[in-house]
Amino acid sequence: MATSSPRQAATGWRVGTGYDIHRLEEGLPLVIGGVSLPSKAGLRAHSDGDVLAHAIGDALLGALGLGDLGAHFPDSDPRWRGASSLGILEAIRAMADERGARVANVDATVIAEAPRMAPHVAAMKVNLGRCLGIEPERVSVKATTNEGIGSVGRGEGIAAMAVVLVETGRP
């Protein structure tokens, strides 16, 4: 078996996946990808409930081998009450920077019956790219419905899933 130097062993690519879902509640603001969307209901959460930023943050933490959002930003900690999920994503990116890792790209999907995401995707990509330190072109945001199936399909909540590719061991 060949051995490698510590530098060689520390470089490479890692991938993480993330998922988040929150219940919709009338009277709350709806924020997805850092964009305030027109809606009578928003996502109930300890923070601003941005499922897209949460899924991406969870994926990045997974790629870094650092657990999940709840381990770093617990809903029992009052510091995170009402917090911007983009701020949380920036904090996770700082964890990556400390480890010499950088996000290469993101592929994410929002699952919602309403509102329509397409008119807001470009702004979401800009917001998320800024937080992750990458160009918006490296952030893919797609949207789909749940075809009326399950809690998301009945309009009770919104979910998101994400995959993040991370390059590690950069100089």
C-alpha positions as CSV (number, residue, x, y, z in Angstrom):
1,M,0.0,0.0,0.0
2,A,1.4,3.4,-1.0
3,T,1.7,6.1,1.6
4,S,1.1,9.8,1.0
5,S,2.4,12.9,2.5
6,P,0.2,14.8,5.0
7,R,-0.3,17.5,2.3
8,Q,-1.5,14.9,-0.2
9,A,-3.7,13.2,2.3
10,A,-5.4,16.5,3.2
11,T,-6.3,17.5,-0.4
12,G,-9.2,16.3,-2.4
13,W,-12.9,16.5,-2.9
14,R,-15.7,15.9,-0.5
15,V,-19.5,15.9,-1.0
16,G,-22.3,16.5,1.5
17,T,-26.1,16.3,1.3
18,G,-28.6,18.3,3.2
19,Y,-32.4,18.4,3.7
20,D,-34.7,20.7,5.5
21,I,-38.5,21.1,5.9
22,H,-40.6,23.6,7.9
23,R,-44.3,24.0,8.4
24,L,-46.0,27.0,6.9
25,E,-47.9,29.3,9.3
26,E,-50.0,32.3,8.4
27,G,-48.7,35.7,9.3
28,L,-45.0,34.9,9.2
29,P,-42.6,36.2,6.5
30,L,-41.5,33.7,3.9
31,V,-37.8,33.8,3.2
32,I,-36.1,31.4,0.8
33,G,-32.6,31.7,-0.5
34,G,-32.4,35.0,1.4
35,V,-35.3,36.4,-0.7
36,S,-38.5,37.6,0.9
37,L,-41.3,36.1,-1.1
38,P,-44.9,37.3,-1.4
39,S,-47.0,34.9,0.6
40,K,-49.7,34.9,3.3
41,A,-47.8,32.3,5.2
42,G,-44.1,31.9,6.2
43,L,-42.0,29.1,7.6
44,R,-42.2,28.4,11.3
45,A,-38.7,28.0,12.7
46,H,-36.3,29.2,15.4
47,S,-34.4,31.2,12.9
48,D,-36.0,32.8,9.8
49,G,-36.8,29.3,8.6
50,D,-35.0,29.6,5.2
51,V,-35.2,25.9,4.2
52,L,-32.9,26.4,1.2
53,A,-30.1,28.0,3.2
54,H,-30.6,25.3,5.9
55,A,-30.3,22.5,3.4
56,I,-27.2,24.0,1.9
57,G,-25.7,24.6,5.3
58,D,-26.4,21.1,6.4
59,A,-24.8,19.8,3.2
60,L,-21.7,21.9,3.7
61,L,-21.3,20.7,7.3
62,G,-21.7,17.2,6.1
63,A,-18.9,17.6,3.5
64,L,-16.7,19.0,6.2
65,G,-17.5,16.1,8.6
66,L,-18.9,18.5,11.2
67,G,-22.3,17.1,11.9
68,D,-25.5,19.0,11.3
69,L,-27.1,22.4,11.8
70,G,-28.6,21.4,15.1
71,A,-25.2,20.6,16.6
72,H,-23.8,24.1,15.8
73,F,-27.0,26.3,15.8
74,P,-29.4,24.6,18.3
75,D,-32.9,25.9,18.6
76,S,-32.4,25.9,22.3
77,D,-29.8,28.7,22.0
78,P,-31.5,32.1,22.1
79,R,-28.7,33.6,20.0
80,W,-30.3,32.0,16.9
81,R,-33.9,33.1,17.5
82,G,-35.0,34.9,14.4
83,A,-31.5,34.8,13.0
84,S,-30.9,35.2,9.3
85,S,-30.2,31.9,7.7
86,L,-27.8,33.6,5.4
87,G,-25.8,34.7,8.4
88,I,-25.8,31.0,9.6
89,L,-24.6,30.0,6.1
90,E,-21.8,32.6,6.3
91,A,-20.7,31.1,9.7
92,I,-20.6,27.7,8.2
93,R,-18.5,29.0,5.3
94,A,-16.1,30.4,7.9
95,M,-15.8,26.9,9.4
96,A,-14.8,25.7,5.9
97,D,-12.3,28.5,5.5
98,E,-10.7,27.6,8.8
99,R,-10.1,24.1,7.5
100,G,-8.7,25.2,4.2
101,A,-11.8,24.1,2.3
102,R,-13.8,25.9,-0.3
103,V,-17.2,25.3,-1.9
104,A,-16.8,24.3,-5.5
105,N,-20.5,24.2,-6.4
106,V,-24.0,23.7,-5.0
107,D,-27.0,21.9,-6.5
108,A,-30.3,22.5,-4.6
109,T,-34.0,22.0,-5.0
110,V,-36.9,23.7,-3.3
111,I,-40.1,21.6,-3.0
112,A,-43.2,23.8,-2.6
113,E,-46.7,24.0,-4.1
114,A,-46.6,27.8,-3.8
115,P,-45.4,30.5,-4.3
116,R,-43.6,30.1,-7.7
117,M,-39.8,30.2,-7.2
118,A,-38.7,30.7,-10.8
119,P,-39.0,34.6,-10.7
120,H,-36.7,34.6,-7.6
121,V,-34.0,32.0,-8.5
122,A,-31.5,34.5,-9.9
123,A,-31.6,36.6,-6.7
124,M,-31.4,33.4,-4.5
125,K,-28.2,32.3,-6.5
126,V,-26.6,35.7,-5.9
127,N,-27.4,35.7,-2.1
128,L,-26.2,32.1,-1.6
129,G,-23.1,32.6,-3.8
130,R,-22.1,35.6,-1.8
131,C,-22.4,33.7,1.5
132,L,-20.5,30.8,0.2
133,G,-17.8,32.8,-1.5
134,I,-18.5,31.6,-5.0
135,E,-20.0,32.9,-8.2
136,P,-23.7,32.6,-8.6
137,E,-23.1,30.4,-11.7
138,R,-21.7,27.8,-9.2
139,V,-25.1,27.7,-7.4
140,S,-27.9,25.8,-9.0
141,V,-31.4,26.4,-7.5
142,K,-34.3,24.4,-8.9
143,A,-37.9,24.2,-7.8
144,T,-40.5,21.6,-8.0
145,T,-43.9,20.7,-6.5
146,N,-44.8,17.6,-4.6
147,E,-47.8,17.0,-7.1
148,G,-50.3,17.4,-4.2
149,I,-48.8,14.4,-2.3
150,G,-48.0,14.5,1.4
151,S,-47.7,17.5,3.7
152,V,-45.7,19.6,1.2
153,G,-48.2,18.7,-1.5
154,R,-51.1,19.8,0.7
155,G,-49.3,23.2,1.1
156,E,-48.6,22.6,4.8
157,G,-44.9,23.2,4.5
158,I,-41.9,23.8,2.2
159,A,-38.8,21.5,1.9
160,A,-35.4,21.8,0.3
161,M,-32.5,19.4,-0.5
162,A,-29.0,20.2,-1.5
163,V,-25.7,18.7,-2.5
164,V,-22.5,20.6,-2.0
165,L,-19.1,19.7,-3.5
166,V,-16.1,21.0,-1.5
167,E,-12.4,21.1,-2.4
168,T,-10.2,20.5,0.6
169,G,-6.6,21.2,1.4
170,R,-6.1,24.3,-0.7
171,P,-2.9,26.2,0.0
